Amino acid sequence: MNILRIFVLIPLLMLLGLWLSRNIKQIRTVMVTGASALVLAAVGLTIAYLQARAAGDTAEMLFRADVPWYPALNIHYSVGVDGISVAMLLLSAIIVFTGTFASWRLQPLTKEYFLWFTLLSLGVFGFFISTDLFTMFMFYEVALIPMYLLIGVWGSGRKEYSAMKLTLMLMGGSAFLLIGILGIYFGSGATSIPIEQQRIWFPLTFLGFGVLGALFPFHTWSPDGHASAPTAVSMLHAGVLMKLGGYGCFRIAMYLMPEAAQELGWIFLILTGISVVYGAFSACVQTDLKYINAYSSVSHCGLVLFAILMMNQTACTGAVLQMLSHGLMTALFFALIGMIYGRTHTRDVRELSGLMKIMPFLAVCYVIAGLANLGLPGLSGFVAEMTIF
């Protein structure tokens, strides 16, 4: 069996196990077992990938598998991974695993919550292994749809408003993306996409993915969504889901339409530059811990898109490092914010003085995450951001 099928099979088995579960103990057992299996599968895939490259395998994508779904439209279940995909799969598995424990005592409707959480995970894993445009788009939508219920039902604050705003803006981006994908399919030539077609479909495709990557001015769904989401959903949302935007921009828009990217990239460079600066300054004036981290994520994800638009190996390496670094940092941030809120019942920094004395371990972890976030030498943020700059 192709190793990549595991990343779709395990979440499907988790969904079945959750559906059959009758009590909270069984639900937790299914989630911990499935999340642990995903981490082991991701680690095993990483080792297998490195061994294959060390052995001299120079194929662009490894562990390929291809099953025709609808030959009339050339739709295939086609999967494969390169180094970027492997890194994103490992990041996703780690955050799904930690997010499971962050939701350990979630009430009410625990079973339904974990069903939607697992479906979201299925979409994320499927997206990162897909090499067929239709299959990738299908998994992309599978990852987006559960967010509405996860925030609208189990969120806090203005959860209905935030859930609806997030859904409408991301579905709007999906509409642009679908038009771009159809244009690529029907407008491509025998070996490449003509430059005239690229000029039309590149902006739509980049914009479609860019909405999920918090591209200015379509970023406003992100802070509200983060602030209202449950802790584990915020971790998966900022740590992994937003990476679908950067990954898609790189894999689809930039890779398939490089000539148009050279001509029109300056437009998106301006927008991503605004995202970086605007997100950082907005984070400075917030008083809610979740909003601080959410606007910081807008800035850091802007750096990812900015680096991708540079179209050189050093910057793209920095973009991948930034996705990894930000994914781990922001997931840690939201986990710590959830712990702080669970003990203090507030996220307002004006009411949270003296935390170092009361909860020293959480405070130290928060400081470490903050130093990584600002790019302190020796931590992951420095390596990623200096590579980009």
N, C-alpha and C positions, 0 to 999 in steps of 0.2 A: 504493500500500500504506500502511495506517495505520502511522504512525511507531512506535507502541507495540508492534507485533508484532515489531519488531527485537529487543526485550529478551527475547523468548521464542525467537525464531528463532536468534539468535547462540549462546546456550548449547546449543540442540539441535544446531546444526552443529558446535559444539565437541565435544559428546559423540560425534557420528559420526566426526569427525576423530581423536579420541583412540582410539576403538575400532579404527580402521584403521591407527593408527600402529604402527610396527614397531621403533622404537629411541628412545632418550632425546632425540635431536636433534629428531625429528619431534614428539614429545610437547611439548617446550618451544616449538617453533614454533607449534603449534596453540594452546597456552595464551597465549602472548604476543600472537599475532594476534587471538585472540578477546577477550582482556581489553582490548587497545588499542581494538578496535572498540566494545566496550561503553562505554569512557570517551568516545570520540568521539560515540557515539550519545547518551549522557547530556548531554554539553555541548551538542550540537545541539538536543536536546529542551529544555534550559533556555533557550537563546537563542530558540527558536521560541515557547516559552511566554511569555517576557517580551515578545516582539514582539506576540503576540496580545493580551496584556493592555494593552499600550501603545496598540494600535490600537482599543481600546474593546470588546473581546470580554468580555462579562460573564457568560458561561455558567459554571455552577458547576464543571463538569468539561469539560476540553478534550480534543480528539483522541479523541472517543468512537468506539467500534466495538462492534457487537453481532451475534453469530451464535448462533442457537438451537442448543442441544445436545440437550436433552430437553424438548420443549414440554409434555409431560404434567405435569411438575413445575415448569415455568417456569424451567428451568435454562438459562442462556445463558453463552456466552463473551463477557462484557461487560467492556470496559476503558475507562479514562479517567483523567485526572490533573488534580489541582489543584496549588497551590503546595507543599503538604506532600509529596505524592507525588513531585513533581519533585525536591525537596530530598533525599528518601530514595533515589531512584534514582541521583542523582549521588554521594551518599555510598557507596552499595553498589558502584557501578562503580569508584570510587577504591580501595576496600579490596580488591575482587577483583583489581584490577590489581597493587597492592602485595603482596597475599598470594601471587600467582603467583611473584614474585621471592623472597619469603620461603621458598618451598618449592623453590627452584631445585635444591638438592642433596639433596632428601629421598630416602631409601632405607629399606627396599626397596619393591617393588611400586609403583613410581612411577606407572605407567599407571593402575592401579586407584585409587590415591589421587586423582589429578586427575579421574578419572571421577566419583568421589563428591563431590569439591570442586565440580565444575562443576554437578552435579545440585543440590547445596545452593544454588548461586548462581541456578540456574533457578527454584527455589522462591521465593527472596527477591524476584527481579525480578517474577515473576508475581504475587506477593502484593501488591506495591505498586501495580500497575496495575489490579488487579481491582476491578470495581464490582458484581459479582454475589456473593452470599453463598456459594453452593456453590463457585464458581470460586476465591474467596479462600480458603476452607477447604481446598480441594484443594491449592493451592500452599503453604499453611501447612504441611500435612503433608509435602509433598515437601521442604520446607526442613528439617523436623525429623528425618526418618528417617535421612539420611546421617550425622548427628552420632554415632550409636551406633558405626558402623564407623570413622569418622574418628578417634574417641578410642580406641575399644577395640583397634584394630589398630595405629595409628600414634602413639598417645599414649605417655606415660611415667608412671612412678610407679604408683599404684593405678588403672591405666587401665581395667581391666575393671569394677571397682567403680564408678568415676566414670561410665563410659559407661552402665552399667545404671541407676544412680541417676538420671542425667539423663533417660534415655529413659522410665523409669517415671513420673517426676514430670511430665514434659512431656506424656506421653500421658494421664495423669490429668487435666491441665488441658484437653487436647483433648477428653476425654469431656464435661467440663462445657460446653465451648464448643459441641460438636456438639448437645447438648441445648438450649442457648440458641438456637442458630441455627434448629433445627427448631421451637422454640417461637415464635420471631419469625415464621417463615414461615407456620405453621398458625394462629397466634393473632392475626395482624395483621388489622386491618379494611381497609376500602376505601382509606383515606388515611393512617391512622396506627395505632399499636399501642395498644389500650386500656390505661389506667393499671393496671387489675387484672392484666393480663398482664405489663406492664412490671415490676411489683413481683416477679414470679416470675423472669423471664428476665434482667433486668439484673444481679442478683448473679452468676448463673451465667456470663453472658457476660464480665463484667468480671473475674471470678475466673479464667476460662479463659485469657484473654489475660494477666492479671496474673501468672500463674505464670511465663510466659516473660519478663515484665518484672521478675522477682525480687521479687515482692510478699511481704512477711512474712506468715505464717511458711513460705511455700512457696519460699523463696529458696535453700535449702541445697544444691540441685543445682548452683548457679552457681559457687561457689568451687571445688568439687571438679572440675567440668567444665573450668573455665578452667585449673586447675593441671595437669591431665593431658593436655590437648589439645596437638597440635603448634602451632607458632608461628602459622602462617597460619590455622589453624582457630580459635585463640583470637582472632585479629584479626577474623575474620569473625563469630565467635560474639558477642563483646562489642560489636564496632563496629556490626554490622548486625542479627544475629539477635534480640538482645534488644530492638531497636527495633520488631520486629514486635509485641511485647506492647503497648508504648505506643501505637503507631499503631492497632492493633486496638481498644484500649480507647476511643480517641478517635473513630475512624471508625464503629465498630459500637455499642458499649455506650452511650457518651455521646450520640452524634448521633441514634441511632434511638430512644432511650428517655430523653429529657431529664427528664420528670416524675419517673420513678423515681430518676434520678440526683440530683435535688434532694432527694428524701425520704431516700434510703438512702446517699447519698454520704459522709455523716459516718463510716460504719463503715469505709469504705476509706480515708478521710482519716487515721483513727487508725492503720491498718495501714501506710499509706505513710509516715506520720510516724515510726513505729517503724523502718521500713526505712532511712530517711535517717540517723537517729541511730545505730541499731545497726550499720549497715554502716560508718559512719565510725569509730566507736570500735573495731570489730573490726579494721579496717584498721590502726589504730594499734599493735596488739599482735602483728601477724604478723611473722614473720622471713623467710618465703619471698616473693620478689618477685612471683610470680604471684598468691599469695594476697592480698598487699597490694592489687594492682590489681583483683583479683576482688571483694573486699569494698568497695573504693572504687566499683566499678561498681554494686554493690547500692545504695549510697547515692545515686549520681547518677541511676540509673534510678528510684529512689523519688521523687526530685525531679520527674521527668517525670510520673509518675502523679499526684503531689500537685498539680502545676500543672493537669493536665487536669481534675481534680475541682473546681477553682475555678470552672470554667464561665464564664470571661470572656475577652475577646479578648487582653488583655495577658498573662495567665497562659498561655493556649494558645500564643501567640507565643513566650513563654519556653520552653515545653515543646518546641516544634519546634527552637528554637535549642539547647536543651540536648541533644536527640538528635543534632543535627549535631556540636556541640562535643564531646560525650562520645564519639561514634563515632570522630572523628578522633584525639582524645587517647588513648583506650584502645587503638586500633589501633597508634598510634605506640609506646605503652608496651610492648605485647606484642612488637612487632617488635624493640625495643631489648633487652627481656629475653631474647628468643631469641638475639640477637647476643652478649649478655653470657654467656649460658649456653654458647653454642658455643665461646667462648674460655676460659672459666674452669671449666666443667663443674660449676657450683654456682649456686643461686639464693638461698642463705642470706646475708642482709645482714651477718651477723656475721663472714663470711669474705671480704667484698668491700671491704676498705679500700684506699684509694689508687687507685681506678679513674680519677680525673681525670688522673693522671700517665701511666697505661698506655694508656688509650683516651680521649683528651680529647674527640674529636668525639661519641662516644656519650654521654659524661657530660654534655656541654653540651646535647645533644638531650633527655636525660632530665630535666635541670633545667628546661628550657623546658616540656616536657610536664607536669612536676609543678607549675610555677607556673600553667599554664593550668588544671590540675585543681583547684587550691585557689582559683581565681577572682581572679587578679591583674589589676587594671585594665589595660586595653589588650590583653588576650588574650580568647579566645573564651569561656572559662569565666565570666569576670566579666559579660559581656554577657548570657549565658543566665541565670545564677543571679540577678543583680540584677533582671532582668525578671520572673522568677518571684517573688522575694521582694516 
